[in-house]
């Protein structure tokens, strides 16, 4: 599974839209949109913020674990 699909699944699981996720982790909605379109990928700080905000493991967001 690639990052786009993983992020979409996480957003569905937590019932979040792009704006909500962006606000939760302190980035602009346009940044989340770029991640979901494959134009860019989040850096360490954003990945860490997602994990902390949603209380999920880095393994999950990196596709190492379901």
CHARMM internal coordinates of N, CA and C (Angstrom, degrees):
IC EDIT
DIST 1 N 1 CA 1.4464
DIST 1 CA 1 C 1.5274
ANGL 1 N 1 CA 1 C 108.37
DIST 1 C 2 N 1.3077
ANGL 1 CA 1 C 2 N 116.87
DIHE 1 N 1 CA 1 C 2 N 135.50
DIST 2 N 2 CA 1.4619
ANGL 1 C 2 N 2 CA 118.87
DIHE 1 CA 1 C 2 N 2 CA -179.60
DIST 2 CA 2 C 1.5349
ANGL 2 N 2 CA 2 C 111.09
DIHE 1 C 2 N 2 CA 2 C -90.41
DIST 2 C 3 N 1.3120
ANGL 2 CA 2 C 3 N 116.00
DIHE 2 N 2 CA 2 C 3 N 169.45
DIST 3 N 3 CA 1.4586
ANGL 2 C 3 N 3 CA 120.79
DIHE 2 CA 2 C 3 N 3 CA -172.92
DIST 3 CA 3 C 1.5233
ANGL 3 N 3 CA 3 C 112.51
DIHE 2 C 3 N 3 CA 3 C -58.39
DIST 3 C 4 N 1.3209
ANGL 3 CA 3 C 4 N 117.30
DIHE 3 N 3 CA 3 C 4 N -40.46
DIST 4 N 4 CA 1.4651
ANGL 3 C 4 N 4 CA 120.46
DIHE 3 CA 3 C 4 N 4 CA -178.84
DIST 4 CA 4 C 1.5299
ANGL 4 N 4 CA 4 C 110.14
DIHE 3 C 4 N 4 CA 4 C -57.39
DIST 4 C 5 N 1.3203
ANGL 4 CA 4 C 5 N 116.79
DIHE 4 N 4 CA 4 C 5 N -47.87
DIST 5 N 5 CA 1.4659
ANGL 4 C 5 N 5 CA 120.63
DIHE 4 CA 4 C 5 N 5 CA -179.83
DIST 5 CA 5 C 1.5252
ANGL 5 N 5 CA 5 C 112.07
DIHE 4 C 5 N 5 CA 5 C -65.56
DIST 5 C 6 N 1.3130
ANGL 5 CA 5 C 6 N 116.16
DIHE 5 N 5 CA 5 C 6 N -38.25
DIST 6 N 6 CA 1.4698
ANGL 5 C 6 N 6 CA 120.15
DIHE 5 CA 5 C 6 N 6 CA 178.49
DIST 6 CA 6 C 1.5260
ANGL 6 N 6 CA 6 C 109.85
DIHE 5 C 6 N 6 CA 6 C -63.13
DIST 6 C 7 N 1.3239
ANGL 6 CA 6 C 7 N 116.73
DIHE 6 N 6 CA 6 C 7 N -47.18
DIST 7 N 7 CA 1.4643
ANGL 6 C 7 N 7 CA 120.11
DIHE 6 CA 6 C 7 N 7 CA -179.13
DIST 7 CA 7 C 1.5262
ANGL 7 N 7 CA 7 C 110.88
DIHE 6 C 7 N 7 CA 7 C -64.07
DIST 7 C 8 N 1.3209
ANGL 7 CA 7 C 8 N 117.12
DIHE 7 N 7 CA 7 C 8 N -42.03
DIST 8 N 8 CA 1.4721
ANGL 7 C 8 N 8 CA 120.06
DIHE 7 CA 7 C 8 N 8 CA 177.47
DIST 8 CA 8 C 1.5201
ANGL 8 N 8 CA 8 C 110.69
DIHE 7 C 8 N 8 CA 8 C -60.21
DIST 8 C 9 N 1.3266
ANGL 8 CA 8 C 9 N 117.57
DIHE 8 N 8 CA 8 C 9 N -44.37
DIST 9 N 9 CA 1.4661
ANGL 8 C 9 N 9 CA 121.10
DIHE 8 CA 8 C 9 N 9 CA 179.07
DIST 9 CA 9 C 1.5248
ANGL 9 N 9 CA 9 C 111.41
DIHE 8 C 9 N 9 CA 9 C -61.46
DIST 9 C 10 N 1.3207
ANGL 9 CA 9 C 10 N 116.36
DIHE 9 N 9 CA 9 C 10 N -42.66
DIST 10 N 10 CA 1.4632
ANGL 9 C 10 N 10 CA 120.45
DIHE 9 CA 9 C 10 N 10 CA 179.14
DIST 10 CA 10 C 1.5279
ANGL 10 N 10 CA 10 C 109.81
DIHE 9 C 10 N 10 CA 10 C -63.14
DIST 10 C 11 N 1.3232
ANGL 10 CA 10 C 11 N 116.74
DIHE 10 N 10 CA 10 C 11 N -43.05
DIST 11 N 11 CA 1.4644
ANGL 10 C 11 N 11 CA 120.25
DIHE 10 CA 10 C 11 N 11 CA 179.74
DIST 11 CA 11 C 1.5289
ANGL 11 N 11 CA 11 C 111.06
DIHE 10 C 11 N 11 CA 11 C -63.06
DIST 11 C 12 N 1.3202
ANGL 11 CA 11 C 12 N 117.26
DIHE 11 N 11 CA 11 C 12 N -38.82
DIST 12 N 12 CA 1.4672
ANGL 11 C 12 N 12 CA 120.75
DIHE 11 CA 11 C 12 N 12 CA 176.81
DIST 12 CA 12 C 1.5211
ANGL 12 N 12 CA 12 C 110.02
DIHE 11 C 12 N 12 CA 12 C -66.33
DIST 12 C 13 N 1.3205
ANGL 12 CA 12 C 13 N 116.74
DIHE 12 N 12 CA 12 C 13 N -46.17
DIST 13 N 13 CA 1.4667
ANGL 12 C 13 N 13 CA 121.04
DIHE 12 CA 12 C 13 N 13 CA -179.50
DIST 13 CA 13 C 1.5288
ANGL 13 N 13 CA 13 C 112.15
DIHE 12 C 13 N 13 CA 13 C -57.52
DIST 13 C 14 N 1.3343
ANGL 13 CA 13 C 14 N 116.73
DIHE 13 N 13 CA 13 C 14 N -35.85
DIST 14 N 14 CA 1.4586
ANGL 13 C 14 N 14 CA 120.94
DIHE 13 CA 13 C 14 N 14 CA -177.74
DIST 14 CA 14 C 1.5359
ANGL 14 N 14 CA 14 C 112.19
DIHE 13 C 14 N 14 CA 14 C -101.15
DIST 14 C 15 N 1.3363
ANGL 14 CA 14 C 15 N 115.70
DIHE 14 N 14 CA 14 C 15 N 7.10
DIST 15 N 15 CA 1.4611
ANGL 14 C 15 N 15 CA 122.04
DIHE 14 CA 14 C 15 N 15 CA 178.01
DIST 15 CA 15 C 1.5339
ANGL 15 N 15 CA 15 C 111.82
DIHE 14 C 15 N 15 CA 15 C 53.16
DIST 15 C 16 N 1.3404
ANGL 15 CA 15 C 16 N 114.91
DIHE 15 N 15 CA 15 C 16 N 50.51
DIST 16 N 16 CA 1.4637
ANGL 15 C 16 N 16 CA 121.20
DIHE 15 CA 15 C 16 N 16 CA -178.54
DIST 16 CA 16 C 1.5137
ANGL 16 N 16 CA 16 C 110.95
DIHE 15 C 16 N 16 CA 16 C -115.16
DIST 16 C 17 N 1.3291
ANGL 16 CA 16 C 17 N 116.14
DIHE 16 N 16 CA 16 C 17 N 140.04
DIST 17 N 17 CA 1.4628
ANGL 16 C 17 N 17 CA 119.26
DIHE 16 CA 16 C 17 N 17 CA 169.69
DIST 17 CA 17 C 1.5307
ANGL 17 N 17 CA 17 C 107.74
DIHE 16 C 17 N 17 CA 17 C -96.88
DIST 17 C 18 N 1.3145
ANGL 17 CA 17 C 18 N 116.55
DIHE 17 N 17 CA 17 C 18 N 179.46
DIST 18 N 18 CA 1.4690
ANGL 17 C 18 N 18 CA 120.04
DIHE 17 CA 17 C 18 N 18 CA -176.33
DIST 18 CA 18 C 1.5254
ANGL 18 N 18 CA 18 C 112.17
DIHE 17 C 18 N 18 CA 18 C -60.66
DIST 18 C 19 N 1.3089
ANGL 18 CA 18 C 19 N 116.02
DIHE 18 N 18 CA 18 C 19 N -43.00
DIST 19 N 19 CA 1.4614
ANGL 18 C 19 N 19 CA 120.52
DIHE 18 CA 18 C 19 N 19 CA -178.27
DIST 19 CA 19 C 1.5198
ANGL 19 N 19 CA 19 C 111.17
DIHE 18 C 19 N 19 CA 19 C -64.48
DIST 19 C 20 N 1.3192
ANGL 19 CA 19 C 20 N 117.25
DIHE 19 N 19 CA 19 C 20 N -42.18
DIST 20 N 20 CA 1.4579
ANGL 19 C 20 N 20 CA 120.96
DIHE 19 CA 19 C 20 N 20 CA 179.95
DIST 20 CA 20 C 1.5221
ANGL 20 N 20 CA 20 C 111.59
DIHE 19 C 20 N 20 CA 20 C -65.18
DIST 20 C 21 N 1.3315
ANGL 20 CA 20 C 21 N 116.27
DIHE 20 N 20 CA 20 C 21 N -44.19
DIST 21 N 21 CA 1.4617
ANGL 20 C 21 N 21 CA 119.45
DIHE 20 CA 20 C 21 N 21 CA 178.52
DIST 21 CA 21 C 1.5199
ANGL 21 N 21 CA 21 C 110.47
DIHE 20 C 21 N 21 CA 21 C -62.73
DIST 21 C 22 N 1.3183
ANGL 21 CA 21 C 22 N 116.61
DIHE 21 N 21 CA 21 C 22 N -44.94
DIST 22 N 22 CA 1.4612
ANGL 21 C 22 N 22 CA 120.84
DIHE 21 CA 21 C 22 N 22 CA -179.59
DIST 22 CA 22 C 1.5251
ANGL 22 N 22 CA 22 C 110.97
DIHE 21 C 22 N 22 CA 22 C -58.28
DIST 22 C 23 N 1.3182
ANGL 22 CA 22 C 23 N 116.57
DIHE 22 N 22 CA 22 C 23 N -46.62
DIST 23 N 23 CA 1.4667
ANGL 22 C 23 N 23 CA 120.62
DIHE 22 CA 22 C 23 N 23 CA -179.55
DIST 23 CA 23 C 1.5282
ANGL 23 N 23 CA 23 C 110.95
DIHE 22 C 23 N 23 CA 23 C -63.66
DIST 23 C 24 N 1.3112
ANGL 23 CA 23 C 24 N 115.79
DIHE 23 N 23 CA 23 C 24 N -40.27
DIST 24 N 24 CA 1.4605
ANGL 23 C 24 N 24 CA 121.42
DIHE 23 CA 23 C 24 N 24 CA -178.32
DIST 24 CA 24 C 1.5274
ANGL 24 N 24 CA 24 C 112.17
DIHE 23 C 24 N 24 CA 24 C -61.79
DIST 24 C 25 N 1.3395
ANGL 24 CA 24 C 25 N 117.01
DIHE 24 N 24 CA 24 C 25 N -36.26
DIST 25 N 25 CA 1.4646
ANGL 24 C 25 N 25 CA 120.17
DIHE 24 CA 24 C 25 N 25 CA -175.50
DIST 25 CA 25 C 1.5342
ANGL 25 N 25 CA 25 C 113.62
DIHE 24 C 25 N 25 CA 25 C -106.32
DIST 25 C 26 N 1.3289
ANGL 25 CA 25 C 26 N 116.44
DIHE 25 N 25 CA 25 C 26 N -0.66
DIST 26 N 26 CA 1.4593
ANGL 25 C 26 N 26 CA 119.58
DIHE 25 CA 25 C 26 N 26 CA 174.34
DIST 26 CA 26 C 1.5106
ANGL 26 N 26 CA 26 C 116.03
DIHE 25 C 26 N 26 CA 26 C 80.13
DIST 26 C 27 N 1.3343
ANGL 26 CA 26 C 27 N 116.33
DIHE 26 N 26 CA 26 C 27 N 35.48
DIST 27 N 27 CA 1.4678
ANGL 26 C 27 N 27 CA 120.47
DIHE 26 CA 26 C 27 N 27 CA 173.94
DIST 27 CA 27 C 1.5252
ANGL 27 N 27 CA 27 C 108.63
DIHE 26 C 27 N 27 CA 27 C -125.46
DIST 27 C 28 N 1.3158
ANGL 27 CA 27 C 28 N 116.64
DIHE 27 N 27 CA 27 C 28 N 170.18
DIST 28 N 28 CA 1.4554
ANGL 27 C 28 N 28 CA 120.59
DIHE 27 CA 27 C 28 N 28 CA 177.38
DIST 28 CA 28 C 1.5315
ANGL 28 N 28 CA 28 C 110.05
DIHE 27 C 28 N 28 CA 28 C -78.42
DIST 28 C 29 N 1.3043
ANGL 28 CA 28 C 29 N 116.10
DIHE 28 N 28 CA 28 C 29 N 150.67
DIST 29 N 29 CA 1.4650
ANGL 28 C 29 N 29 CA 121.64
DIHE 28 CA 28 C 29 N 29 CA 178.11
DIST 29 CA 29 C 1.5155
ANGL 29 N 29 CA 29 C 110.67
DIHE 28 C 29 N 29 CA 29 C -58.49
DIST 29 C 30 N 1.3115
ANGL 29 CA 29 C 30 N 117.20
DIHE 29 N 29 CA 29 C 30 N -34.78
DIST 30 N 30 CA 1.4684
ANGL 29 C 30 N 30 CA 120.82
DIHE 29 CA 29 C 30 N 30 CA -179.86
DIST 30 CA 30 C 1.5303
ANGL 30 N 30 CA 30 C 111.24
DIHE 29 C 30 N 30 CA 30 C -63.06
DIST 30 C 31 N 1.3232
ANGL 30 CA 30 C 31 N 116.27
DIHE 30 N 30 CA 30 C 31 N -30.46
DIST 31 N 31 CA 1.4696
ANGL 30 C 31 N 31 CA 119.93
DIHE 30 CA 30 C 31 N 31 CA 177.88
DIST 31 CA 31 C 1.5218
ANGL 31 N 31 CA 31 C 110.06
DIHE 30 C 31 N 31 CA 31 C -67.53
DIST 31 C 32 N 1.3292
ANGL 31 CA 31 C 32 N 116.78
DIHE 31 N 31 CA 31 C 32 N -45.03
DIST 32 N 32 CA 1.4655
ANGL 31 C 32 N 32 CA 120.59
DIHE 31 CA 31 C 32 N 32 CA 177.81
DIST 32 CA 32 C 1.5282
ANGL 32 N 32 CA 32 C 109.51
DIHE 31 C 32 N 32 CA 32 C -61.84
DIST 32 C 33 N 1.3147
ANGL 32 CA 32 C 33 N 116.91
DIHE 32 N 32 CA 32 C 33 N -40.60
DIST 33 N 33 CA 1.4666
ANGL 32 C 33 N 33 CA 121.60
DIHE 32 CA 32 C 33 N 33 CA 177.89
DIST 33 CA 33 C 1.5293
ANGL 33 N 33 CA 33 C 110.97
DIHE 32 C 33 N 33 CA 33 C -59.39
DIST 33 C 34 N 1.3234
ANGL 33 CA 33 C 34 N 117.11
DIHE 33 N 33 CA 33 C 34 N -41.59
DIST 34 N 34 CA 1.4647
ANGL 33 C 34 N 34 CA 120.88
DIHE 33 CA 33 C 34 N 34 CA 178.21
DIST 34 CA 34 C 1.5282
ANGL 34 N 34 CA 34 C 111.25
DIHE 33 C 34 N 34 CA 34 C -64.53
DIST 34 C 35 N 1.3290
ANGL 34 CA 34 C 35 N 117.31
DIHE 34 N 34 CA 34 C 35 N -38.23
DIST 35 N 35 CA 1.4665
ANGL 34 C 35 N 35 CA 120.23
DIHE 34 CA 34 C 35 N 35 CA 177.07
DIST 35 CA 35 C 1.5231
ANGL 35 N 35 CA 35 C 110.28
DIHE 34 C 35 N 35 CA 35 C -62.90
DIST 35 C 36 N 1.3390
ANGL 35 CA 35 C 36 N 115.83
DIHE 35 N 35 CA 35 C 36 N -44.08
DIST 36 N 36 CA 1.4647
ANGL 35 C 36 N 36 CA 120.49
DIHE 35 CA 35 C 36 N 36 CA -176.31
DIST 36 CA 36 C 1.5299
ANGL 36 N 36 CA 36 C 112.86
DIHE 35 C 36 N 36 CA 36 C -72.40
DIST 36 C 37 N 1.3189
ANGL 36 CA 36 C 37 N 116.94
DIHE 36 N 36 CA 36 C 37 N -22.16
DIST 37 N 37 CA 1.4597
ANGL 36 C 37 N 37 CA 120.12
DIHE 36 CA 36 C 37 N 37 CA 178.31
DIST 37 CA 37 C 1.5303
ANGL 37 N 37 CA 37 C 111.83
DIHE 36 C 37 N 37 CA 37 C -93.11
DIST 37 C 38 N 1.3220
ANGL 37 CA 37 C 38 N 116.50
DIHE 37 N 37 CA 37 C 38 N -8.09
DIST 38 N 38 CA 1.4556
ANGL 37 C 38 N 38 CA 120.47
DIHE 37 CA 37 C 38 N 38 CA 179.70
DIST 38 CA 38 C 1.5126
ANGL 38 N 38 CA 38 C 113.95
DIHE 37 C 38 N 38 CA 38 C 85.29
DIST 38 C 39 N 1.3253
ANGL 38 CA 38 C 39 N 117.43
DIHE 38 N 38 CA 38 C 39 N 6.80
DIST 39 N 39 CA 1.4657
ANGL 38 C 39 N 39 CA 120.43
DIHE 38 CA 38 C 39 N 39 CA 179.15
DIST 39 CA 39 C 1.5156
ANGL 39 N 39 CA 39 C 112.29
DIHE 38 C 39 N 39 CA 39 C -71.43
DIST 39 C 40 N 1.3294
ANGL 39 CA 39 C 40 N 115.93
DIHE 39 N 39 CA 39 C 40 N -27.69
DIST 40 N 40 CA 1.4630
ANGL 39 C 40 N 40 CA 120.66
DIHE 39 CA 39 C 40 N 40 CA 177.09
DIST 40 CA 40 C 1.5134
ANGL 40 N 40 CA 40 C 108.83
DIHE 39 C 40 N 40 CA 40 C -153.29
DIST 40 C 41 N 1.3078
ANGL 40 CA 40 C 41 N 115.54
DIHE 40 N 40 CA 40 C 41 N 171.37
DIST 41 N 41 CA 1.4606
ANGL 40 C 41 N 41 CA 121.73
DIHE 40 CA 40 C 41 N 41 CA 177.46
DIST 41 CA 41 C 1.5206
ANGL 41 N 41 CA 41 C 107.85
DIHE 40 C 41 N 41 CA 41 C -127.80
DIST 41 C 42 N 1.3222
ANGL 41 CA 41 C 42 N 116.65
DIHE 41 N 41 CA 41 C 42 N 149.81
DIST 42 N 42 CA 1.4639
ANGL 41 C 42 N 42 CA 118.84
DIHE 41 CA 41 C 42 N 42 CA -178.54
DIST 42 CA 42 C 1.5279
ANGL 42 N 42 CA 42 C 111.51
DIHE 41 C 42 N 42 CA 42 C -69.60
DIST 42 C 43 N 1.2981
ANGL 42 CA 42 C 43 N 114.86
DIHE 42 N 42 CA 42 C 43 N 149.14
DIST 43 N 43 CA 1.4498
ANGL 42 C 43 N 43 CA 121.04
DIHE 42 CA 42 C 43 N 43 CA 175.16
DIST 43 CA 43 C 1.5167
ANGL 43 N 43 CA 43 C 110.98
DIHE 42 C 43 N 43 CA 43 C -84.78
DIST 43 C 44 N 1.2989
ANGL 43 CA 43 C 44 N 115.09
DIHE 43 N 43 CA 43 C 44 N -178.24
DIST 44 N 44 CA 1.4615
ANGL 43 C 44 N 44 CA 122.39
DIHE 43 CA 43 C 44 N 44 CA -178.47
DIST 44 CA 44 C 1.5241
ANGL 44 N 44 CA 44 C 111.96
DIHE 43 C 44 N 44 CA 44 C -53.54
DIST 44 C 45 N 1.3378
ANGL 44 CA 44 C 45 N 117.13
DIHE 44 N 44 CA 44 C 45 N -49.21
DIST 45 N 45 CA 1.4580
ANGL 44 C 45 N 45 CA 120.40
DIHE 44 CA 44 C 45 N 45 CA -175.85
DIST 45 CA 45 C 1.5264
ANGL 45 N 45 CA 45 C 111.72
DIHE 44 C 45 N 45 CA 45 C -61.87
DIST 45 C 46 N 1.3110
ANGL 45 CA 45 C 46 N 117.33
DIHE 45 N 45 CA 45 C 46 N -39.58
DIST 46 N 46 CA 1.4659
ANGL 45 C 46 N 46 CA 120.51
DIHE 45 CA 45 C 46 N 46 CA 179.24
DIST 46 CA 46 C 1.5236
ANGL 46 N 46 CA 46 C 111.39
DIHE 45 C 46 N 46 CA 46 C -70.54
DIST 46 C 47 N 1.3127
ANGL 46 CA 46 C 47 N 116.84
DIHE 46 N 46 CA 46 C 47 N -41.66
DIST 47 N 47 CA 1.4682
ANGL 46 C 47 N 47 CA 119.55
DIHE 46 CA 46 C 47 N 47 CA 177.08
DIST 47 CA 47 C 1.5223
ANGL 47 N 47 CA 47 C 110.53
DIHE 46 C 47 N 47 CA 47 C -61.17
DIST 47 C 48 N 1.3069
ANGL 47 CA 47 C 48 N 116.03
DIHE 47 N 47 CA 47 C 48 N -43.49
DIST 48 N 48 CA 1.4630
ANGL 47 C 48 N 48 CA 121.28
DIHE 47 CA 47 C 48 N 48 CA 178.88
DIST 48 CA 48 C 1.5245
ANGL 48 N 48 CA 48 C 110.53
DIHE 47 C 48 N 48 CA 48 C -62.59
DIST 48 C 49 N 1.3292
ANGL 48 CA 48 C 49 N 116.98
DIHE 48 N 48 CA 48 C 49 N -42.18
DIST 49 N 49 CA 1.4655
ANGL 48 C 49 N 49 CA 121.21
DIHE 48 CA 48 C 49 N 49 CA 179.92
DIST 49 CA 49 C 1.5208
ANGL 49 N 49 CA 49 C 111.48
DIHE 48 C 49 N 49 CA 49 C -63.67
DIST 49 C 50 N 1.3307
ANGL 49 CA 49 C 50 N 116.82
DIHE 49 N 49 CA 49 C 50 N -39.79
DIST 50 N 50 CA 1.4664
ANGL 49 C 50 N 50 CA 120.57
DIHE 49 CA 49 C 50 N 50 CA 178.13
DIST 50 CA 50 C 1.5261
ANGL 50 N 50 CA 50 C 109.36
DIHE 49 C 50 N 50 CA 50 C -63.15
DIST 50 C 51 N 1.3137
ANGL 50 CA 50 C 51 N 116.65
DIHE 50 N 50 CA 50 C 51 N -47.53
DIST 51 N 51 CA 1.4694
ANGL 50 C 51 N 51 CA 120.97
DIHE 50 CA 50 C 51 N 51 CA -179.53
DIST 51 CA 51 C 1.5242
ANGL 51 N 51 CA 51 C 111.46
DIHE 50 C 51 N 51 CA 51 C -59.85
DIST 51 C 52 N 1.3071
ANGL 51 CA 51 C 52 N 116.58
DIHE 51 N 51 CA 51 C 52 N -45.56
DIST 52 N 52 CA 1.4655
ANGL 51 C 52 N 52 CA 120.33
DIHE 51 CA 51 C 52 N 52 CA -178.50
DIST 52 CA 52 C 1.5260
ANGL 52 N 52 CA 52 C 111.52
DIHE 51 C 52 N 52 CA 52 C -68.47
DIST 52 C 53 N 1.3295
ANGL 52 CA 52 C 53 N 117.20
DIHE 52 N 52 CA 52 C 53 N -44.61
DIST 53 N 53 CA 1.4675
ANGL 52 C 53 N 53 CA 121.01
DIHE 52 CA 52 C 53 N 53 CA -176.67
DIST 53 CA 53 C 1.5269
ANGL 53 N 53 CA 53 C 112.16
DIHE 52 C 53 N 53 CA 53 C -64.94
DIST 53 C 54 N 1.3265
ANGL 53 CA 53 C 54 N 116.04
DIHE 53 N 53 CA 53 C 54 N -36.20
DIST 54 N 54 CA 1.4706
ANGL 53 C 54 N 54 CA 120.27
DIHE 53 CA 53 C 54 N 54 CA -176.46
DIST 54 CA 54 C 1.5162
ANGL 54 N 54 CA 54 C 112.86
DIHE 53 C 54 N 54 CA 54 C -101.95
DIST 54 C 55 N 1.3109
ANGL 54 CA 54 C 55 N 116.90
DIHE 54 N 54 CA 54 C 55 N -1.15
DIST 55 N 55 CA 1.4615
ANGL 54 C 55 N 55 CA 122.99
DIHE 54 CA 54 C 55 N 55 CA -179.02
DIST 55 CA 55 C 1.5337
ANGL 55 N 55 CA 55 C 111.09
DIHE 54 C 55 N 55 CA 55 C 54.66
DIST 55 C 56 N 1.3352
ANGL 55 CA 55 C 56 N 114.04
DIHE 55 N 55 CA 55 C 56 N 51.02
DIST 56 N 56 CA 1.4661
ANGL 55 C 56 N 56 CA 120.05
DIHE 55 CA 55 C 56 N 56 CA 176.56
DIST 56 CA 56 C 1.5217
ANGL 56 N 56 CA 56 C 108.51
DIHE 55 C 56 N 56 CA 56 C -119.10
DIST 56 C 57 N 1.3174
ANGL 56 CA 56 C 57 N 115.51
DIHE 56 N 56 CA 56 C 57 N 160.69
DIST 57 N 57 CA 1.4704
ANGL 56 C 57 N 57 CA 119.45
DIHE 56 CA 56 C 57 N 57 CA -178.90
DIST 57 CA 57 C 1.5281
ANGL 57 N 57 CA 57 C 110.50
DIHE 56 C 57 N 57 CA 57 C -81.99
DIST 57 C 58 N 1.3126
ANGL 57 CA 57 C 58 N 114.78
DIHE 57 N 57 CA 57 C 58 N 153.46
DIST 58 N 58 CA 1.4595
ANGL 57 C 58 N 58 CA 120.12
DIHE 57 CA 57 C 58 N 58 CA 174.47
DIST 58 CA 58 C 1.5280
ANGL 58 N 58 CA 58 C 110.25
DIHE 57 C 58 N 58 CA 58 C -62.59
DIST 58 C 59 N 1.3440
ANGL 58 CA 58 C 59 N 116.64
DIHE 58 N 58 CA 58 C 59 N -31.82
DIST 59 N 59 CA 1.4651
ANGL 58 C 59 N 59 CA 120.41
DIHE 58 CA 58 C 59 N 59 CA 177.03
DIST 59 CA 59 C 1.5255
ANGL 59 N 59 CA 59 C 111.19
DIHE 58 C 59 N 59 CA 59 C -56.81
DIST 59 C 60 N 1.3096
ANGL 59 CA 59 C 60 N 115.93
DIHE 59 N 59 CA 59 C 60 N -39.89
DIST 60 N 60 CA 1.4750
ANGL 59 C 60 N 60 CA 119.37
DIHE 59 CA 59 C 60 N 60 CA -178.43
DIST 60 CA 60 C 1.5219
ANGL 60 N 60 CA 60 C 111.29
DIHE 59 C 60 N 60 CA 60 C -66.98
DIST 60 C 61 N 1.3099
ANGL 60 CA 60 C 61 N 117.60
DIHE 60 N 60 CA 60 C 61 N -48.36
DIST 61 N 61 CA 1.4626
ANGL 60 C 61 N 61 CA 120.26
DIHE 60 CA 60 C 61 N 61 CA -175.97
DIST 61 CA 61 C 1.5337
ANGL 61 N 61 CA 61 C 111.75
DIHE 60 C 61 N 61 CA 61 C -71.75
DIST 61 C 62 N 1.3303
ANGL 61 CA 61 C 62 N 116.37
DIHE 61 N 61 CA 61 C 62 N -24.13
DIST 62 N 62 CA 1.4663
ANGL 61 C 62 N 62 CA 120.05
DIHE 61 CA 61 C 62 N 62 CA 177.63
DIST 62 CA 62 C 1.5289
ANGL 62 N 62 CA 62 C 112.30
DIHE 61 C 62 N 62 CA 62 C -89.14
DIST 62 C 63 N 1.3178
ANGL 62 CA 62 C 63 N 116.22
DIHE 62 N 62 CA 62 C 63 N -2.07
DIST 63 N 63 CA 1.4625
ANGL 62 C 63 N 63 CA 120.10
DIHE 62 CA 62 C 63 N 63 CA 177.19
DIST 63 CA 63 C 1.5074
ANGL 63 N 63 CA 63 C 114.03
DIHE 62 C 63 N 63 CA 63 C 80.09
DIST 63 C 64 N 1.3160
ANGL 63 CA 63 C 64 N 116.64
DIHE 63 N 63 CA 63 C 64 N 17.97
DIST 64 N 64 CA 1.4604
ANGL 63 C 64 N 64 CA 120.72
DIHE 63 CA 63 C 64 N 64 CA 179.87
DIST 64 CA 64 C 1.5239
ANGL 64 N 64 CA 64 C 111.94
DIHE 63 C 64 N 64 CA 64 C -88.71
DIST 64 C 65 N 1.3305
ANGL 64 CA 64 C 65 N 115.53
DIHE 64 N 64 CA 64 C 65 N -14.20
DIST 65 N 65 CA 1.4616
ANGL 64 C 65 N 65 CA 121.49
DIHE 64 CA 64 C 65 N 65 CA -177.07
DIST 65 CA 65 C 1.5248
ANGL 65 N 65 CA 65 C 108.21
DIHE 64 C 65 N 65 CA 65 C -154.92
DIST 65 C 66 N 1.3216
ANGL 65 CA 65 C 66 N 117.73
DIHE 65 N 65 CA 65 C 66 N 142.53
DIST 66 N 66 CA 1.4776
ANGL 65 C 66 N 66 CA 121.36
DIHE 65 CA 65 C 66 N 66 CA 178.68
DIST 66 CA 66 C 1.5038
ANGL 66 N 66 CA 66 C 111.66
DIHE 65 C 66 N 66 CA 66 C -76.33
END
COOR INIT
IC SEED 1 N 1 CA 1 C
IC BUILD
